């Protein structure tokens, strides 16, 4: 199996798509003054981007914060 196209998509086009979706959701949350929803959009954006780009420091930071509140991500 050849996964070169998937790897190319994950490294080049996926961050652009995720950023566009996160901006739209953030503006919608900001406009409706739903601050918890805005924070969760940004949190999920950072976690997904860190997983796709390989930034383990940000992911480990949020993993430690969630572990402090009793949420274990494995």
VMD Tcl script that draws the C-alpha trace (Angstrom):
set ca {
  {0.00 0.00 0.00}
  {1.19 3.47 -0.82}
  {0.47 6.13 1.78}
  {2.45 8.97 0.19}
  {-0.68 10.88 -0.80}
  {-2.13 10.56 2.70}
  {1.14 11.75 4.23}
  {1.22 14.68 1.81}
  {-2.36 15.61 2.72}
  {-1.69 15.33 6.47}
  {1.39 17.53 6.31}
  {0.26 20.17 3.80}
  {-3.49 20.50 3.27}
  {-4.95 19.28 6.57}
  {-3.55 22.13 8.70}
  {-5.02 24.68 6.29}
  {-8.42 22.97 6.41}
  {-8.36 22.64 10.20}
  {-7.35 26.28 10.61}
  {-10.20 27.44 8.39}
  {-12.73 25.36 10.33}
  {-11.33 26.55 13.68}
  {-11.52 30.20 12.59}
  {-15.14 29.83 11.48}
  {-16.13 28.08 14.72}
  {-14.19 30.61 16.81}
  {-15.88 33.58 15.14}
  {-19.28 31.95 15.60}
  {-18.58 31.32 19.30}
  {-17.17 34.82 19.80}
  {-20.19 36.40 18.14}
  {-22.62 34.46 20.37}
  {-20.47 35.13 23.47}
  {-20.10 31.42 24.24}
  {-16.71 31.57 25.92}
  {-16.58 27.91 26.99}
  {-17.31 26.84 23.42}
  {-14.60 29.19 22.16}
  {-12.11 27.72 24.60}
  {-13.01 24.17 23.65}
  {-12.66 24.96 19.94}
  {-9.19 26.38 20.54}
  {-8.23 23.47 22.80}
  {-9.27 20.84 20.26}
  {-7.57 22.79 17.48}
  {-4.28 22.85 19.39}
  {-4.48 19.16 20.25}
  {-5.35 18.06 16.69}
  {-2.66 20.30 15.18}
  {-0.07 19.00 17.61}
  {-0.95 15.42 16.67}
  {-0.86 16.05 12.92}
  {2.34 18.09 12.97}
  {4.13 16.07 15.63}
  {4.39 18.76 18.32}
  {4.31 16.60 21.43}
  {5.05 19.40 23.89}
  {1.67 21.11 23.48}
  {-0.17 17.80 23.57}
  {1.64 16.72 26.74}
  {0.87 20.07 28.38}
  {-2.88 19.74 27.79}
  {-2.74 16.06 28.69}
  {-1.25 17.00 32.07}
  {-3.92 19.66 32.64}
  {-6.70 17.19 31.84}
  {-5.07 14.54 34.04}
  {-5.11 17.05 36.90}
  {-8.90 17.22 36.55}
  {-9.19 13.43 36.40}
  {-9.47 13.00 32.62}
  {-7.00 10.38 31.42}
  {-6.13 10.32 27.71}
  {-4.00 7.22 27.91}
}
mol new
graphics top color blue
foreach p $ca { graphics top sphere $p radius 0.5 }
foreach p [lrange $ca 0 end-1] q [lrange $ca 1 end] { graphics top cylinder $p $q radius 0.2 }
display resetview
